[in-house]
């Protein structure tokens, strides 16, 4: 097997299982036109996030890392009409593109974009007594994954789900000698998860249009706060 075959399989299942969606297509087109990096989740991964949020019965979602809002739309669509999603983005350009994409999707009343360094925004949310959230999606700079996970626990309750993307890094996650900040961050994060008594977690490897990667999904089994 090679990446061309992975992409073909992704395309097959996306065509079979995901309905055509002009809003989501327009979001990806807007992101590309604005020069945003092409690191959005794949359509089948976006649908997975959507389904997980629905299975969870989520009413509140925290997303760390907005980019152009593609995954935000998938997640927000899983919420009830009175649900709430807060998404954190450090780059003003990304936030502006996301704002337009979310408005086009008719989700302005559901989604709040917080602009600024994610760690600062998380501290501000804590000061505002926000949370707990039913689902937290971590998809930002990997070097800060340990800190994001610690914050995610603070914003969780028993039954919350924490999903962290891009943890396999084309297999480089197993290189314990790596000095790459992204690899170091993912390994430190994984160690935190492994030693956190209030969560039960697993990791899933993925291949497809986004290459070889994967995610960690953790269920908070008792109130960590």
Protein Blocks (a to p, Z undefined) as FASTA:
>chain_A
ZZklmmmmmmmmmmmmmccdfklmmmmmmmmmnopacfbccfklmmmmmmmmmmnopabd
cdehjknommmmmmmmmpcfkbccddddfblklmmmmmmmmmmnopmmmpccdeddfklm
mmmmmmnogajdfbdcddddfklmmmmmmmmmmmgcehiacddehklnnolmmmmkbcbf
klmmmmmmmmmmmmmmkbccdddddddjkopadddddddfbdfZZ
